[in-house]
Amino acid sequence: MFKLKGFVSIKVLLFIPLVALTVAMSGCGRTEASVPPPAPEVRVAPVLQQDVPVYSEWVTTLDGYVNAQIRPQVSGYIVRQDYKEGSLVRKGQILFEIDPRPFEAALDRAKGDLAQAQAQLGKSALDVERDTPLAQARAIAKSQLDNEVQAKLGAEAAVESSKAAVEQAELNLEWTKVISLVDGIAGIAQVQIGNLVGPNSVLTSVSQVDPIKAFFPISEHEYVLVQKSDAFSAKRTNSFFGRSLELILTDGSVHPQEGTILLADRQVDSSTGTIRIVAAFPNPGNILRPGQYGRVRSRAI
């Protein structure tokens, strides 16, 4: 019996600290929960009444202001490329050279034919000059003089034909140097040295990109509103055509130069119900290139 009581006493002694620890922990929890949280910070902004512009945006595609396909006007073998691909070229700059030797020979031959025709003309002129007084004096038959006059006219025509042949040969020789017709960015060459090219061959392309054009479609409904707005605008100060535009690039940045709406296409696309609008943007440094996509933004129509 004594042992049982002692065992109970030991259990009581162990239980008391455990209860005290539990009470203490629960007391701590109540103390933390009783601390109120800090008041939330509320920011107040003044209410302002003002007009906010409404913008319209359209997806646009960039293209060169002028896109020139460079083709040779004579046939021959490419012997030299005189420009750096992707570089800025000037109007009249030589881009390619075609083997000039056949054209030099043709020019020499044409000059020889001209000299021969001029010699024949000189002889005919002397014949007419010599036989004219003889025919008047009836020393020779008049028909002989008539033949000589006609021969002189034929010689004069041959001289003119030979002169034209010389001019054409000179042009052909000049065209062996293929030049750029516009200022712009020259594209990658489509031919290599040694290729045989002709008038149907595209050697490269040159695009004028400053300014650069932007093409974007607007709906037929928007276009009708544009026409009505322009018709009722007496001074056309709010005209759609001539309005400033912003160009937003694919990375979200805005092109630093504002553009201008130039014109509308001649017809509405019946399959999409839109009409294509053309704008132009200054492009210093030729940063923008044909084929780029972006968005143009303007005040709402």
URDASUL-V984714 format. One line per field, one symbol per residue. ss: DSSP state (a for helix, b for strand, c for the rest). phi: phi as a letter, one per 30 degrees, with the letter a starting at -180 (. if undefined). burial: # if it has 9 or more other ideal C-beta (glycine too) atoms within 8 Angstrom, else .. A space follows every 10 residues. Layout:
ss=???
phi=???
burial=???
//
This chain:
ss=caaaaaaaaa aaaaaaaaaa aaaaaaaaaa aaaccccccc cccccccccc ccccbbbbbb bbbbbbbbbb bccccbbbbb bccccccbbc cccbbbbbcc aaaaaaaaaa aaaaaaaaaa aaaaaaaaaa aaaaaacccc caaaaaaaaa aaaaaaaaaa aaaaaaaaaa aaaaccbbbc cccbbbcccc cccccbbccc cbbbbbbbbb bbbbbbbbba aaaaaaaaaa aacccccccc cccbbbbbbc cccbccccbb bbbbccccbc cccbbbbbbb bccaaacccc ccbbbbbbbc c
phi=.ddddddddd dddddddddd dddddddddd dddddddddd dccccddcca dcdcccbbdb bcaddbccdc bdcbclcdca ccbcdicdcc djddcbbced eddddddddd dddddddddd dddddddddd cddddddhdb dddddddddd dddddddddd dddddddddd ddddddcdcd cbdlcddddc bbdjddbbec dcdabbcdcb dcdbcbcbdd dddddddddd ddddchdcdd djddbcccdd djdcddcdcb dcacddbddd dcibbdccbb bdbdihddbe jdcabcbbde d
burial=.......... .......... .......... .......... .......... .....#.#.# #####.##.# ##.#.###.. ..#.#...#. ..######## ..##.##.## #.##.###.# #.###.##.. ##.##....# ...##..##. ##.###.##. ###.##.### .##.###### .#.####.#. #...#.#... #.######## ########.# .##.##..## ..#.....## #.#.#####. ....#.#.## #.......#. ...####### #.#..#.### .#.#####.. #
//
